[in-house]
Amino acid sequence: MGKVKSAICLVLATLIIAALSFICFVALPASGGSITQFDPVVTWIDKDANLGVEYGANDAYRGGGYLATFYPEGVISATEYDDNLASMQKGSKEYDEYKSKYAQVGNLYYDEKENLDAEGKVSEEFAAKFNYAKERLVERYERMHIEDLRIDIADDYILRVFVPQASSSLTAYTATFSLFSNMGDLEVLYGTSDDVAAATTVLPAAGKSIGDYVKSATTMTDGAGTHYVVVNFTSAGKDRLASRTADAATNGGYLFFKVGEGTVISLPISSPIENAQLPISSTSFTTEYVKALAILIDSTANAKVAASDVYEGSFSLHVDSVVTMRALYGDSALIYMYIAFGVLFVLMMVFFFVRYGLLGFVHLYTYMFFLLVTLLCMWSVPFVTVSTGTYAAVLLASLLLSASQVFVYERARKEYASGKTMTAAVKNAYKSTFWHVFDLHVVVAGVSFITYAISLGGLSGFAFVLGLASLFSGICALALGRFMWAIMMRFTNKQGKFCHFKRKEVEEDED
């Protein structure tokens, strides 16, 4: 490639980096209409509320999230027990019945008849119910891919779920608490009135599994912004549903979806359900609610172990309280993270320019492409937020790219020192290091994506971003870095000096 073509490529690369930098980092003023400025991409990416980002009306609420406490059916706290007793007249029949109904085990009060054995300990049946409910709750929230979500167990049989506030709506995820507390198997019922108690079960048929009739549940948003839950039936499910709702065209009716004892969908219909796909919408459906509802139906329909195989009767969780919490890392954590990143970036570039001279510009261009593309991808993936996990992932991928560049540069230094021309030294350096760098990036990306697929909460976001950034790092290190080196070297006749490379003998300028 001649100097003219190299100059054109370098100018184009500079313009692209400049344009992407403006898009990612610079707020541009706008005039006219209600838009006063165009915000940069870095502000569009959702932020983990634990970093102290402002949310809510007039930016009055800084970070934090919601902590919901789930109590199993027939289990109450000592506070609730004492409050309920205090509200009753001591010595009354109601007071005595309530007091005899519950027995204290540890810090909790249990329905003695339903949940304790003859020795006054938690029964094996209750423990099995709780463990099943815990596994279902973890599975559902895992599929939500909410950054930095945490699920803990307290007092052996209490579940606590912390959902960070990572959107402009303070109630974005709170609806999942009541939805995901429904436990049990999925049933589809049909009735001629809106009373679910008067409806009859359509799916599944007696002796069959709901998985034989309901294939999956997904989400959809139309052009008007309406959100849908789409229930996908098998051929058997479609045929049975069509035959059982045949009178809906004449009498009308309601289709109910129940999980355990809780009704999660009540759908009025005026014609038979004859399609394999059933889209369901409501004016109250938000993006988060539709996603949670689809996960609830899909996970219950495709559960590897049905609730009826674990225990008899019903079992559910109930949300005792939802507490709003402040930002975990303080009100200014995000600002400190940006400052720290800037300091690390400067230190990285100082190292490359001191060690490799003007070759540092090759790394600068390569790294800027890597960083800008990574930020654009983080913005385009809905569940990725700026958090301590994703911040660490970008730093690790940056280290991976920098280490790969150093590995290649040092190999080229040795080749050049042995007497080879700069062109031959660079070619041999990339040839001898290619598979080492390639394998390293593939392994990191592969492990990261596998971790993302099986993990929950903050580790999920960290793993996904690390996997994505590792792929970009590999491409930049093996292809873009070499290309930038080739075009920049065209503008000097003293190539060894350009890179701070020296031969073993006395350094001679190359022509």
Secondary structure, 3 states (H helix, E strand, C coil): CCHHHHHHHHHHHHHHHHHHHHHHHCCEECCCCCCCEECCHHHHCCECHHHCCEECHHHCEECCEEEEEEEECCEEEHHHHHHHHHCCCCCCHHHHHHHHHEEEECCEEEEHHHHECCCCCECHHHHHHHHHHHHHHHHHHHHHCCCCCEEEEECCCEEEEEEECCCCCCCCCCHHHHHHCCCCCEEEEEECCCCHHHCEEEECCCCCCHHHCEEEEEEEECCCCCEEEEEEECHHHHHHHHHHCCCHHHHCEEEEEEECCEEEEEEEECCCCCCCEEEEECCCCCHHHHHHHHHHHHHHHCCCCCHHHHCCCCCCEEEEEEEEECCCCCCCHHHHHHHHHHHHHHHHHHHHHHHHHHHHHHHHHHHHHHHHHHHHHHHHCCCCCECHHHHHHHHHHHHHHHHHHHHHHHHHHHHHHCCCCHHHHHHHHHHHHHHHHHHHHHHHHHHHHHHHHHCCCHHHHHHHHHHHHHHHHHHHHHHHHHHHHHHHHHHCCCHHHHHCCCCCCCCCCCC
